[in-house]
């Protein structure tokens, strides 16, 4: 997938996912980050074991007995979770509990993302049960199918999917990895934002929450975004959770099942033990890419930039390349830039005209205010759009690196090659 080859005084970086090659002098290379990944779980043995060895919870087949309506909340295609491989174990346990397939509904936790297509639904659910179990796209904009449950202690109104609320047994399946402002994904995020209303998500993602110093990757303690999400999940109630950890090839390396909060914490502990990355010094330039599935659009693709901002030098340059076959894929993300001539204008607009998918515009502005420069190569985004966002554009990944050399203030800049950093917890020092 990602590799480097050193020859004489040169280094050639290769990305087989996007068919990208970048060359640089060996003297400029600070490091190439390659995680020593754990072995993938054995199928079906390890999958079954994870379901049977539950965390602070009885087994699913015991918990679900007597239930009349069961919902299984799953992630959409942008998360790249092998739900179709895990789901049969869940269904088997439900059948053992005396539940018929007609009593089960699968809800795709879209938040405010676009609806899953039929082919995506088929991939998410898997061949065995597609067409046999009812599948619904959550719609965070449909007030007729949303119910108000009250407010969190932070003032977020809790409006959730009506079908989810009316079920007497609720199961979530999600992926755990570092998240740009919630600390980690997975667990409670299946509820908020997963099956919540636009209004609820907008409140949880509001600027004062996102700008909190603890609203960042890897931090859950005293993180208002995380605490708000957890409270919403607790109020709604979740009966069983499955938290999945994957390696860079999207293989499943860990499944943590049971209580929604305790199983999530175990997954987080595992993530910290495997995916923490220590750097001896700060780089002047970082070359990165989101990889699949985040390279679907620019809205998702900026996650590596957010992950890397804390470790780069002051006045450093982040180079990112991404296919973005669906373009930016967020009208709201672009709105703050329409009448802005500088980053400060964007922030001012956001503080008084905030919408949900402006969250990444806010995080980008936060990074740029630290004088970090960004160079992007994306063949499917018009350069004028990126320039409007105060992002330097390039004609190729190699051209992007050459522009970064010119933008940095160092005579011999040190370059860090770090693909998919959003999957990790990078830190400078011990």
C-alpha positions in Angstrom: 0.0 0.0 0.0 2.6 2.5 1.2 6.3 2.1 0.9 9.6 3.9 0.4 12.6 2.8 -1.7 16.0 4.4 -1.0 18.5 4.5 -3.9 21.8 6.4 -3.7 20.8 9.7 -2.2 17.1 9.6 -3.2 13.9 8.3 -1.6 11.0 7.2 -3.7 7.6 7.1 -1.8 4.9 4.9 -3.4 1.2 4.8 -2.7 -0.4 1.8 -4.6 -3.9 2.9 -3.6 -3.9 6.1 -5.5 -1.0 5.2 -7.8 1.1 8.1 -6.5 4.9 8.3 -6.5 6.9 11.1 -4.9 10.7 11.5 -4.8 12.8 13.5 -2.4 16.4 13.7 -1.3 17.3 11.3 1.5 18.8 14.2 3.5 15.4 15.8 3.6 13.6 12.7 4.9 12.8 12.9 8.6 10.9 9.6 8.7 8.4 7.4 7.0 5.6 6.3 9.4 4.6 2.7 9.0 2.6 1.1 11.9 3.4 -2.4 12.9 -0.1 -3.7 12.5 -1.6 -6.5 14.7 -2.7 -9.7 12.9 -6.2 -9.8 11.6 -8.8 -11.8 13.6 -9.5 -15.4 12.4 -12.9 -15.8 10.8 -15.2 -17.1 12.1 -13.6 -18.3 15.3 -12.4 -14.9 16.8 -15.6 -13.2 15.7 -17.7 -15.7 17.6 -15.4 -15.5 20.7 -15.7 -11.8 20.8 -19.5 -12.1 20.9 -19.4 -14.7 23.6 -16.8 -13.0 25.8 -18.7 -9.8 26.5 -17.6 -6.8 28.5 -19.7 -5.9 31.5 -22.7 -7.4 29.9 -24.6 -10.7 29.4 -24.4 -12.4 26.1 -26.6 -10.9 23.3 -28.8 -14.1 22.9 -29.7 -13.9 26.6 -30.3 -10.1 26.7 -32.5 -10.1 23.7 -35.0 -12.8 24.8 -38.6 -11.6 24.8 -37.9 -8.5 22.6 -40.6 -7.6 20.1 -38.8 -4.9 18.0 -35.0 -5.0 17.5 -33.0 -2.3 15.7 -29.4 -2.8 14.6 -27.7 0.6 14.0 -24.8 0.3 11.5 -22.4 2.8 9.9 -22.6 4.2 6.3 -20.2 3.4 3.5 -17.8 6.3 4.4 -16.6 4.4 7.5 -15.5 1.2 5.6 -16.6 -1.2 8.3 -17.1 -4.9 7.4 -20.6 -4.9 8.9 -21.6 -7.7 6.5 -19.1 -10.1 8.2 -20.1 -9.2 11.7 -23.9 -9.1 11.2 -24.4 -12.8 10.8 -23.1 -13.5 14.3 -25.6 -10.8 15.6 -28.5 -12.3 13.7 -27.6 -15.9 14.8 -27.8 -14.7 18.4 -31.1 -13.0 17.9 -32.6 -16.1 16.3 -31.3 -18.1 19.3 -33.2 -15.6 21.4 -36.4 -16.5 19.6 -36.5 -13.4 17.4 -37.8 -13.6 13.8 -36.1 -11.7 11.0 -39.4 -9.7 10.5 -38.9 -8.2 14.0 -35.5 -6.8 13.1 -34.8 -3.4 11.4 -31.3 -2.3 10.3 -30.8 1.5 10.5 -28.0 3.1 8.6 -26.6 5.8 11.0 -26.1 8.6 8.5 -26.2 11.6 10.8 -26.6 14.2 8.0 -24.6 12.3 5.4 -26.2 11.4 2.0 -28.4 8.3 1.9 -26.8 5.0 1.3 -27.4 3.6 -2.2 -28.9 0.2 -2.8 -25.5 -1.2 -3.7 -24.0 0.3 -0.6 -26.8 -1.2 1.5 -26.1 -4.6 0.0 -22.4 -4.3 0.8 -23.1 -3.1 4.3 -25.6 -5.8 5.2 -24.0 -8.6 3.2 -25.5 -11.2 0.7 -26.9 -13.5 3.3 -29.5 -11.0 4.7 -29.9 -8.4 2.1 -33.6 -8.4 1.0 -34.6 -10.5 4.0 -34.3 -7.8 6.7 -35.8 -4.3 6.6 -33.1 -1.6 6.0 -33.7 2.1 6.6 -31.6 5.1 5.9 -31.7 7.4 8.9 -33.0 10.9 7.9 -31.9 13.7 10.3 -34.0 16.2 8.4 -37.4 14.3 8.5 -39.3 15.8 11.5 -42.1 13.3 11.1 -39.8 10.4 12.0 -37.9 12.1 14.9 -38.8 12.2 18.6 -37.7 14.8 21.2 -36.4 13.2 24.4 -35.3 16.3 26.3 -31.9 18.1 26.7 -28.4 17.1 27.7 -26.7 18.9 30.6 -24.8 20.9 28.0 -28.1 22.2 26.5 -28.2 19.9 23.4 -31.8 19.0 22.4 -32.0 15.3 21.9 -34.1 14.4 18.8 -33.7 10.8 17.6 -34.9 8.4 15.0 -38.5 7.3 15.9 -37.9 3.7 14.8 -34.9 3.5 17.0 -36.7 4.9 20.0 -39.7 2.6 19.6 -37.5 -0.6 19.5 -37.4 -2.4 22.8 -33.9 -3.7 22.0 -31.1 -1.6 20.5 -27.8 -2.8 19.1 -25.0 -0.7 17.7 -22.1 -1.7 15.4 -19.4 0.8 14.9 -15.7 1.4 14.3 -13.3 2.9 16.9 -10.5 5.1 15.7 -9.2 8.6 16.7 -11.8 11.3 15.9 -11.0 14.9 15.0 -13.1 16.4 17.9 -14.9 13.6 19.7 -11.7 11.9 20.9 -12.6 8.6 19.3 -15.3 7.3 17.0 -17.5 4.3 17.8 -19.8 3.6 20.8 -22.0 6.5 21.6 -21.4 8.1 18.2 -23.8 5.6 16.6 -26.6 7.6 18.5 -25.2 11.1 18.3 -24.6 12.0 15.4 -25.6 8.6 13.9 -29.4 8.6 14.4 -30.0 12.1 15.6 -31.6 15.1 14.0 -29.9 17.9 12.2 -30.8 20.2 15.1 -29.2 17.8 17.7 -26.0 17.3 15.7 -25.7 21.1 15.0 -25.9 21.8 18.7 -23.3 19.1 19.6 -21.0 20.3 16.8 -21.4 24.0 17.7 -18.3 26.2 17.6 -17.9 26.7 21.3 -17.8 22.9 21.7 -15.4 22.3 18.8 -13.1 25.1 19.9 -12.7 23.6 23.4 -9.0 22.6 24.0 -10.1 19.0 24.8 -12.2 18.6 21.6 -9.4 16.8 19.7 -8.2 13.4 18.6 -7.4 11.0 21.4 -9.0 13.0 24.2 -12.2 11.9 25.9 -11.8 13.2 29.4 -13.4 16.7 29.9 -14.2 16.7 26.1 -17.6 18.4 25.9 -18.4 16.9 22.5 -17.7 13.4 23.8 -19.6 13.9 27.1 -22.6 15.3 25.2 -22.7 12.3 22.9 -22.4 9.9 25.8 -25.3 11.6 27.7 -27.5 11.4 24.6 -26.8 7.7 24.2 -27.5 7.1 27.9 -30.8 8.9 27.7 -31.9 6.9 24.7 -30.5 3.6 25.9 -28.5 1.0 24.0 -28.7 -2.6 25.0 -25.7 -4.1 23.2 -22.7 -2.6 21.5 -20.1 -4.0 19.1 -16.9 -1.9 18.6 -14.6 -2.8 15.8 -10.9 -1.9 15.4 -9.3 -2.3 11.9 -5.8 -2.1 10.5 -4.7 -0.1 7.5 -5.9 -2.8 5.1 -9.4 -2.6 6.7 -8.9 -6.1 8.3 -10.6 -6.5 11.6 -8.0 -6.8 14.4 -10.2 -6.3 17.4 -13.9 -6.7 18.3 -15.1 -5.5 21.7 -18.7 -6.4 22.5 -21.0 -5.8 25.4 -21.9 -2.7 27.4 -21.9 0.4 25.2 -19.5 2.4 27.4 -17.3 -0.3 28.8 -16.7 -2.1 25.5 -15.9 1.2 23.8 -13.3 2.0 26.5 -11.7 -1.4 26.0 -11.5 -0.7 22.3 -9.9 2.7 23.0 -7.3 1.2 25.3 -6.4 -1.3 22.5 -6.1 1.6 20.0 -3.8 3.5 22.3 -1.6 0.4 22.8 -1.2 -0.2 19.1 -1.6 3.0 17.2 0.3 5.6 19.3 3.2 7.1 17.3 6.1 9.0 18.9 8.2 11.4 17.0 11.6 12.7 18.1 11.2 16.1 16.5 8.7 18.2 14.7 8.8 18.1 10.8 8.9 21.2 8.6 6.8 19.4 6.0 4.4 16.5 6.2 3.2 14.5 3.1 -0.1 12.7 3.8 -3.2 11.1 2.3 -6.4 9.9 3.9 -6.6 6.6 2.0 -9.8 4.7 1.5 -12.7 5.2 2.3 -12.1 8.9 3.3 -10.7 9.8 -0.1 -14.2 9.8 -1.4 -14.5 13.6 -0.9 -12.7 16.6 0.4 -15.0 17.0 3.5 -13.8 13.6 4.7 -10.2 14.0 3.3 -9.2 16.8 5.6 -9.1 14.4 8.7 -5.4 13.7 8.2 -4.7 17.5 8.2 -6.5 17.8 11.5 -4.6 14.9 13.0 -1.2 16.3 11.9 -1.6 19.9 12.9 -0.4 19.4 16.5 2.9 17.7 15.6 4.2 20.0 12.8 6.6 22.9 13.3 5.3 26.5 13.5 5.0 27.8 9.9 5.1 24.2 8.7 3.5 22.9 5.5 1.1 20.0 5.2 1.0 18.4 1.8 -2.1 16.3 1.1 -3.2 14.4 -2.0 -6.6 12.7 -2.4 -8.7 11.5 -5.2 -12.0 13.1 -3.9 -14.0 11.5 -6.7 -17.2 13.1 -5.3 -15.6 16.5 -5.1 -16.0 18.6 -1.9 -19.4 16.9 -1.2 -20.5 19.6 1.2 -22.2 22.9 0.2 -22.2 24.1 3.8 -18.5 23.7 4.2 -17.9 26.1 1.3 -20.4 28.8 2.4 -18.1 30.6 5.0 -15.5 31.2 2.3 -17.8 32.9 -0.3 -17.5 36.4 1.0 -14.2 36.0 3.0 -10.9 37.6 2.1 -9.0 36.1 5.0 -9.2 33.3 7.5 -10.5 35.6 10.3 -13.5 36.5 8.1 -14.3 32.7 7.9 -14.2 32.3 11.7 -16.4 35.4 12.2 -19.0 34.0 9.7 -19.0 30.7 11.4 -19.6 32.0 14.8 -22.9 33.6 13.8 -24.1 31.5 10.8 -23.0 28.0 11.8 -24.4 24.8 10.1 -23.5 21.2 10.8 -21.1 20.6 7.9 -19.3 23.8 8.6 -17.4 21.9 11.3 -14.5 21.1 9.1 -14.3 24.7 7.8 -14.0 25.7 11.5 -11.3 23.1 12.1 -9.4 24.2 9.0 -9.5 27.8 10.0 -8.3 26.9 13.5 -5.2 25.2 11.9 -4.5 28.1 9.5 -4.7 30.6 12.4 -1.6 28.8 13.7 0.2 29.8 10.5 0.3 26.2 9.2 0.2 26.2 5.4 -1.7 23.6 3.4 -1.0 22.4 -0.2 -3.5 20.0 -1.8 -3.5 18.0 -5.0 -6.9 16.6 -5.9 -7.7 15.8 -9.6 -11.5 16.1 -9.0 -11.7 19.5 -7.3 -11.5 22.7 -9.2 -8.4 24.7 -8.1 -10.4 27.8 -7.7 -12.5 26.1 -5.0 -9.4 25.2 -3.0 -7.8 28.6 -3.5 -11.0 30.2 -2.1 -10.4 28.1 1.0 -6.9 29.7 1.3 -5.3 26.4 0.3 -2.3 26.2 -2.1 -3.0 24.0 -5.1 -0.7 21.7 -7.2 -0.6 19.9 -10.5 0.6 16.6 -9.0 1.7 15.2 -5.7 5.3 15.8 -6.7 4.5 19.4 -7.6 2.8 19.8 -4.2 6.0 18.8 -2.4 8.1 21.2 -4.5 5.7 24.0 -3.6 6.0 23.1 0.1 9.8 23.4 -0.2 9.3 27.0 -1.4 6.7 27.8 1.3 8.7 26.6 4.3 11.2 29.0 5.9 13.8 26.3 6.4 16.9 25.9 4.1 17.0 22.1 4.5 13.4 21.2 5.4 12.8 17.9 7.1 9.9 15.9 5.5 7.7 13.4 7.3 5.9 10.9 5.1 2.8 9.9 7.0 -0.1 8.3 5.1 -3.4 7.8 7.0 -2.4 9.6 10.2 -6.0 9.9 11.3 -5.9 6.3 12.2 -3.2 6.9 14.8 -2.3 9.0 17.8 0.8 11.0 16.8 2.8 12.8 19.5 6.2 14.6 19.7 8.4 13.4 22.5 7.9 10.6 25.0 
